[in-house]
Amino acid sequence: MLNKPTWPILAVTLGISLASCKVLPTPSGDGGGAAAFNPDKMVEALWAAKVVPYLRQKAGPFPEVHALAKADPAAAGAKYGNPNKQANSPWTFAVRVDGKIVAANTGSRAATMDIDVDGDGKADARVQIGPAMRGTALRDSLDFVQFNDFTNQIDFAQFGKAFNAYADKTVLSKLPREALEGRIAKVLGAYTLEGSQDLPLVTPAEAEIGPRP
């Protein structure tokens, strides 16, 4: 089981109501003394209080989630995803990936590790370990984050990237990078269902890598 995160919950006044299920970012601009839109601090305020608990509650084992996602994306989305997503957006699912690392690419900033979850020696999921990460799967998996709560598309995109940056800073940057193949990995995160992807690309919110075998 993944350990609970140990970083402190910081009290940040940003127009975010943690008591409700709605993100209300402060509009950009300097008129009226309003604070500037700061997606990094918004994510920091939400992370331990709402994001990680939500993913822990919503996520299913990767084999179960992915099998249902391929057979019936809407059913998988209702159970493991964000049923409040925009209609034209792909489904994104909260997932747990537990298995053996069979390949790793740590030679670039977009580092990844390929995980075998069913013991057949072949990769079933690819996990991003940063620091550069593609997509906004963490943001898109949350049913309390909606596009209409943001001033514009740019703010919404920046908010999505802030999740990746915070995951890298607090979790992924602490992972080992050497001799990963053969180790056991445990990941809590999210992935977006895309027809063109080689392997499902999981963005972690929590991750552990075991010792060398």
Residue pairs with C-beta under 8 A, 6 or more apart in sequence:
2 56
2 186
2 188
2 206
2 208
3 206
3 208
5 47
5 48
5 52
5 170
5 171
5 206
7 47
7 48
7 170
8 48
9 48
9 49
10 44
10 45
11 45
12 41
12 42
12 44
12 45
14 25
14 26
14 35
14 38
14 41
14 42
14 45
15 24
15 25
15 26
15 35
16 23
16 24
16 25
16 42
16 45
16 46
17 24
18 45
18 46
18 49
18 50
21 143
21 144
22 144
22 146
22 149
23 42
23 46
23 144
23 145
23 146
23 149
23 150
23 159
24 149
25 37
25 39
25 42
25 149
25 150
25 151
25 155
25 159
26 34
26 35
26 36
26 37
26 38
27 34
27 37
27 151
28 36
28 37
28 151
28 155
29 36
30 36
37 151
37 155
37 158
39 155
39 158
39 159
39 161
39 162
40 162
40 165
40 166
42 159
42 162
43 51
43 159
43 162
43 163
43 165
43 166
44 166
47 166
47 170
50 142
50 144
51 138
51 142
51 163
51 205
52 188
52 205
52 206
54 94
54 142
54 143
54 144
55 94
55 141
55 188
55 189
55 190
55 205
55 206
56 188
58 80
58 94
58 141
59 65
59 80
59 94
59 95
59 96
59 188
59 189
59 190
60 79
60 80
60 93
60 94
60 95
60 96
61 95
61 96
61 98
61 117
62 95
62 96
62 97
62 98
62 117
62 124
62 125
62 200
62 202
63 117
63 118
63 124
65 76
65 80
65 93
65 94
65 95
66 95
66 124
66 125
66 200
68 75
68 76
68 79
68 80
69 76
69 77
69 80
69 91
69 93
69 193
73 91
73 193
74 91
76 91
76 93
76 193
77 83
77 85
77 91
77 92
77 93
80 93
80 94
80 95
81 91
81 92
81 93
81 94
81 141
82 92
82 140
82 141
82 142
82 143
83 143
84 143
84 146
85 91
85 92
85 140
86 147
89 140
90 192
90 193
90 194
91 192
91 193
92 137
92 140
92 141
92 190
92 191
92 192
92 193
93 141
93 190
93 191
93 192
93 193
94 141
94 188
94 189
94 190
95 125
95 188
95 189
95 190
95 191
95 202
96 186
96 187
96 188
97 115
97 117
97 125
97 127
97 185
97 186
97 187
97 189
97 202
98 117
98 184
98 185
98 186
98 187
99 115
99 116
99 117
99 118
99 119
99 124
99 125
99 184
99 185
100 115
100 116
100 119
100 182
100 183
100 184
100 185
101 113
101 114
101 115
101 116
101 180
101 181
101 182
101 183
101 184
101 185
101 209
102 114
102 115
102 116
102 121
102 122
102 123
102 181
103 113
103 114
103 123
103 181
104 111
104 112
104 113
104 114
104 180
104 181
105 111
105 112
105 113
106 129
106 177
106 178
106 180
108 132
109 130
109 131
109 132
110 128
110 130
110 132
110 133
110 134
111 128
111 129
111 130
111 131
111 177
112 126
112 127
112 128
112 129
112 201
113 126
113 127
113 129
113 180
113 185
114 123
114 125
114 126
114 127
114 199
115 123
115 124
115 125
115 126
115 127
115 185
115 187
116 122
116 123
116 124
117 124
117 125
118 124
123 199
124 199
124 200
125 191
125 199
125 200
125 201
125 202
126 198
126 199
126 200
126 201
126 202
127 185
127 187
127 189
127 202
127 204
127 207
128 134
128 172
128 201
128 202
128 203
128 204
129 172
129 175
129 177
129 204
129 207
130 164
130 167
130 168
130 172
130 173
131 168
131 172
131 173
133 164
133 167
133 168
133 203
134 201
135 164
135 192
135 201
135 203
136 157
136 160
136 161
136 163
136 164
137 189
137 190
137 191
137 192
137 201
137 202
137 203
138 160
138 163
138 164
138 167
138 189
138 190
138 203
138 205
139 145
139 159
139 160
139 163
140 160
140 190
140 192
141 190
145 159
147 153
147 156
150 156
150 159
163 203
164 203
167 203
167 204
167 205
171 204
171 205
171 206
171 207
172 204
172 207
175 207
175 209
176 209
179 212
180 209
182 212
182 213
183 209
183 210
183 211
183 212
183 213
184 209
184 210
185 207
185 208
185 209
185 210
186 207
186 208
186 210
187 202
187 204
187 206
187 207
187 208
188 204
188 205
188 206
188 207
189 202
189 203
189 204
189 205
189 206
189 207
190 202
190 203
190 205
191 200
191 201
191 202
191 203
192 201
193 200
194 201
